[in-house]
Amino acid sequence: MSKMYAIEIPGSYASDVAYLDLETVKVELPGGFRMRNGETLRRRWSVALAGIAAGNDIFLFDAVGDESYALYAISDALAPFGTVVYGATREFDEMICKGKFTNARRAHETVVFYPAVPDADEIEWRNVGVGKSGAYRAADVPSRDVPKAIAKGELEIVLIHLLRDVADLILEAGSPDAVCAAWCGAVLASNDFALGLIRTA
């Protein structure tokens, strides 16, 4: 069942833009898709969870098994903003939202070929790259193992990972004040603190 968590961000940061991170799983492409290079793509990445810092809150959308909910929730959250900040290799989050990502070794498609975030092409996307702030981060679940954790129903650890990714984006690109920076640092450093925020959201 789809769920949204709203976690208040204390202090202040550059909240005139949104900050986005996705967690994805592989799904089948019925009939496959013929890419521009002639190869057939048989599976694609599907949005399972999304985290967005928008205004005074970080919103976490648990959309496991309900991608349509995620896509429209992302669209609604981004609608008030002209720019979204994310951190990825090969423009992953952006191209997933635009419905044009193929895989890590192939070019993006120029047309939408699977369900996309409505109006994603109307937004300015700003990629700050992987690694983000470099701040200390406690162990949660490695990015590469997120799909396995989702498949096993280990959603709390994935939500911690997602919340941290968004907090890290704020630290990297959001010019947080001392209060906000300290809060983001606590999210990154303490599993108990991060999980407490999620459980009470």
Secondary structure as the mmCIF struct_conf table of DSSP 4:
data_model
#
loop_
_struct_conf.conf_type_id
_struct_conf.id
_struct_conf.beg_label_comp_id
_struct_conf.beg_label_asym_id
_struct_conf.beg_label_seq_id
_struct_conf.end_label_comp_id
_struct_conf.end_label_asym_id
_struct_conf.end_label_seq_id
STRN STRN1 LYS A 3 GLU A 8
HELX_LH_PP_P HELX_LH_PP_P1 ILE A 9 PRO A 10
BEND BEND1 GLY A 11 GLY A 11
TURN_TY1_P TURN_TY1_P1 SER A 15 ASP A 16
BEND BEND2 VAL A 17 VAL A 17
STRN STRN2 ALA A 18 ARG A 34
TURN_TY1_P TURN_TY1_P2 ARG A 36 ASN A 37
BEND BEND3 GLY A 38 GLY A 38
HELX_LH_PP_P HELX_LH_PP_P2 GLU A 39 GLU A 39
STRN STRN3 THR A 40 ALA A 54
TURN_TY1_P TURN_TY1_P3 GLY A 55 ASN A 56
STRN STRN4 ASP A 57 ASP A 62
TURN_TY1_P TURN_TY1_P4 VAL A 64 GLY A 65
HELX_RH_AL_P HELX_RH_AL_P1 GLU A 67 LEU A 78
TURN_TY1_P TURN_TY1_P5 ALA A 79 PRO A 80
BEND BEND4 GLY A 82 GLY A 82
STRN STRN5 THR A 83 TYR A 86
HELX_RH_3T_P HELX_RH_3T_P1 THR A 89 GLU A 91
HELX_RH_AL_P HELX_RH_AL_P2 PHE A 92 CYS A 97
TURN_TY1_P TURN_TY1_P6 LYS A 98 GLY A 99
TURN_TY1_P TURN_TY1_P7 ALA A 104 ARG A 105
BEND BEND5 ARG A 106 ARG A 106
HELX_LH_PP_P HELX_LH_PP_P3 ALA A 107 GLU A 109
BEND BEND6 THR A 110 VAL A 111
BEND BEND7 TYR A 114 TYR A 114
TURN_TY1_P TURN_TY1_P8 PRO A 118 ASP A 119
HELX_RH_3T_P HELX_RH_3T_P2 ALA A 120 GLU A 122
BEND BEND8 ILE A 123 ILE A 123
STRN STRN6 GLU A 124 ASN A 127
TURN_TY1_P TURN_TY1_P9 VAL A 130 SER A 133
HELX_RH_3T_P HELX_RH_3T_P3 SER A 143 ASP A 145
HELX_RH_AL_P HELX_RH_AL_P3 VAL A 146 ALA A 151
TURN_TY1_P TURN_TY1_P10 LYS A 152 GLY A 153
HELX_RH_AL_P HELX_RH_AL_P4 LEU A 155 ALA A 173
BEND BEND9 GLY A 174 GLY A 174
HELX_RH_AL_P HELX_RH_AL_P5 ALA A 178 ALA A 189
HELX_RH_AL_P HELX_RH_AL_P6 ASN A 191 ARG A 199
TURN_TY1_P TURN_TY1_P11 THR A 200 THR A 200
#
